[in-house]
Amino acid sequence: MAVITGGGKGIGAAIARALSREGSKVVIADLDAEAAAQVAAELPQNTAMAVGGDASDSAFLQHLLDSAEREFGAVTTFVANAGVIGAGGLDAPEQMWDLAFDVNVRAHVRAAQLLMPRWVERGEGTFVSVASAAGLLTQLGSAPYSVTKHAALAFAEWLAVTYGARGIGVHCVCPMGVNTELLHNAQSGGADGELAYRAVTTAGAVLDPAEVADAVIHGIRDGRFLILPHPEVLDMFQGKAAGYERWIGGMRWYQQKLQG
Ligand SMILES: NC(=O)c1ccc[n+]([C@@H]2O[C@H](COP(=O)([O-])OP(=O)(O)OC[C@H]3O[C@@H](n4cnc5c(N)ncnc54)[C@H](O)[C@@H]3O)[C@@H](O)[C@H]2O)c1
């Protein structure tokens, strides 16, 4: 059985549908309880459940896992997908940094704290972290998003290294643009929001959430850590590692070009 946070919309909803098609029971958690219930209602009867709440809250996570296990048995897959973006640089308010760290990073840590002891005992479990290409590269127009997506990737790497030999699968999903509310809402964040939106939508194709979900299903099946729905992100990442100074210069140039 799989639990998906932020499963009421966008990429999370698409992953829930895809896992359900693969025959898994799914538990859809979202701050927006109604959106989660709508996705659950689309799926075959008695195979899906919705739970409303904040995926970054430890008490909620405990309640979510307990309810999921009561309904459908052991949680075998956890998709840490809920995420937030806020546009801004040094002017980004403390609350924006706190929210980004809570939802994009600490939610993953808190879920892993609850799941890993059970999974190590059973010798199996699959943890899917939905980070972003911003975690491998950067996000123009948003310092909190860049930093917290790097942190989510770092945490997933650490989990994979630490638990991978004990039967636990860890996967980190790093898409560029995906056609969801999160991407479109980024645009409303003033000049930085516009920059973030333009950077994402001009760097490569804007995928449908279902395409990301397909990549996730294949990546889990192949046992790959890094799941890249936009395959060109691998070239970008390798280019960054091969010539870090040149990459920073190139990103400066790209930012200036987008700012006109
Ligand atoms: N859309 C993109 O271009 C893109 C690209 C790369 C990575 N991502 C990542 O994919 C993930 C999903 O984003 P999306 O684009 O589908 O966004 P979305 O806004 O369409 O959906 C996110 C869902 O998460 C829920 N949510 C937000 N905070 C929550 C919380 N604290 N607890 C529970 N639910 C919460 C929202 O209610 C919403 O239903 C995020 O982690 C995002 O950073 C998105």
The ligand as an SDF file (V2000), in Angstrom:
LIG
                    3D

 44 48  0  0  0  0  0  0  0  0999 V2000
    5.1800   21.7430  -11.0250 N   0  0  0  0  0  0  0  0  0  0  0  0
    6.4720   21.7820  -11.2540 C   0  0  0  0  0  0  0  0  0  0  0  0
    6.9270   22.4280  -12.2380 O   0  0  0  0  0  0  0  0  0  0  0  0
    7.4250   21.0230  -10.3650 C   0  0  0  0  0  0  0  0  0  0  0  0
    8.7420   20.8230  -10.8270 C   0  0  0  0  0  0  0  0  0  0  0  0
    9.6300   20.1400  -10.0140 C   0  0  0  0  0  0  0  0  0  0  0  0
    9.2290   19.6500   -8.7880 C   0  0  0  0  0  0  0  0  0  0  0  0
    7.9470   19.8630   -8.3630 N   0  0  0  0  0  0  0  0  0  0  0  0
    7.5870   19.3330   -7.0420 C   0  0  0  0  0  0  0  0  0  0  0  0
    6.5210   18.4140   -7.1670 O   0  0  0  0  0  0  0  0  0  0  0  0
    5.7810   18.3580   -5.9390 C   0  0  0  0  0  0  0  0  0  0  0  0
    4.3000   18.4820   -6.2480 C   0  0  0  0  0  0  0  0  0  0  0  0
    4.0780   19.7570   -6.8150 O   0  0  0  0  0  0  0  0  0  0  0  0
    2.9130   20.0780   -7.8620 P   0  0  0  0  0  0  0  0  0  0  0  0
    3.5440   20.8610   -8.9360 O   0  0  0  0  0  0  0  0  0  0  0  0
    2.1170   18.8670   -8.1460 O   0  0  0  0  0  0  0  0  0  0  0  0
    2.0960   21.1210   -6.9660 O   0  0  0  0  0  0  0  0  0  0  0  0
    0.5070   21.3660   -6.7740 P   0  0  0  0  0  0  0  0  0  0  0  0
    0.4530   22.6980   -6.1030 O   0  0  0  0  0  0  0  0  0  0  0  0
   -0.2400   21.1310   -8.0120 O   0  0  0  0  0  0  0  0  0  0  0  0
    0.1110   20.2130   -5.7400 O   0  0  0  0  0  0  0  0  0  0  0  0
    0.6970   20.1900   -4.4680 C   0  0  0  0  0  0  0  0  0  0  0  0
   -0.3080   19.5970   -3.4920 C   0  0  0  0  0  0  0  0  0  0  0  0
    0.3510   19.5490   -2.2170 O   0  0  0  0  0  0  0  0  0  0  0  0
   -0.5680   19.9930   -1.2360 C   0  0  0  0  0  0  0  0  0  0  0  0
    0.1910   20.4920   -0.0860 N   0  0  0  0  0  0  0  0  0  0  0  0
    0.9190   21.6280    0.0080 C   0  0  0  0  0  0  0  0  0  0  0  0
    1.4530   21.7320    1.2300 N   0  0  0  0  0  0  0  0  0  0  0  0
    1.0580   20.6320    1.9350 C   0  0  0  0  0  0  0  0  0  0  0  0
    1.2800   20.1620    3.2460 C   0  0  0  0  0  0  0  0  0  0  0  0
    2.0000   20.8640    4.1230 N   0  0  0  0  0  0  0  0  0  0  0  0
    0.7270   18.9790    3.6150 N   0  0  0  0  0  0  0  0  0  0  0  0
   -0.0390   18.2770    2.7430 C   0  0  0  0  0  0  0  0  0  0  0  0
   -0.2910   18.6810    1.4910 N   0  0  0  0  0  0  0  0  0  0  0  0
    0.2450   19.8410    1.0940 C   0  0  0  0  0  0  0  0  0  0  0  0
   -1.4140   21.0540   -1.9090 C   0  0  0  0  0  0  0  0  0  0  0  0
   -2.6490   21.2470   -1.2460 O   0  0  0  0  0  0  0  0  0  0  0  0
   -1.5680   20.4470   -3.3030 C   0  0  0  0  0  0  0  0  0  0  0  0
   -2.7140   19.6420   -3.4070 O   0  0  0  0  0  0  0  0  0  0  0  0
    6.3350   19.5010   -5.0800 C   0  0  0  0  0  0  0  0  0  0  0  0
    7.2370   18.9750   -4.1170 O   0  0  0  0  0  0  0  0  0  0  0  0
    7.0580   20.3760   -6.0730 C   0  0  0  0  0  0  0  0  0  0  0  0
    8.0850   21.1390   -5.4940 O   0  0  0  0  0  0  0  0  0  0  0  0
    7.0330   20.5220   -9.1260 C   0  0  0  0  0  0  0  0  0  0  0  0
  1  2  1  0
  2  3  2  0
  2  4  1  0
  4  5  1  0
  4 44  2  0
  5  6  2  0
  6  7  1  0
  7  8  2  0
  8  9  1  0
  8 44  1  0
  9 10  1  0
  9 42  1  0
 10 11  1  0
 11 12  1  0
 11 40  1  0
 12 13  1  0
 13 14  1  0
 14 15  2  0
 14 16  1  0
 14 17  1  0
 17 18  1  0
 18 19  2  0
 18 20  1  0
 18 21  1  0
 21 22  1  0
 22 23  1  0
 23 24  1  0
 23 38  1  0
 24 25  1  0
 25 26  1  0
 25 36  1  0
 26 27  1  0
 26 35  1  0
 27 28  2  0
 28 29  1  0
 29 30  1  0
 29 35  2  0
 30 31  1  0
 30 32  2  0
 32 33  1  0
 33 34  2  0
 34 35  1  0
 36 37  1  0
 36 38  1  0
 38 39  1  0
 40 41  1  0
 40 42  1  0
 42 43  1  0
M  CHG  2   8   1  16  -1
M  END
$$$$
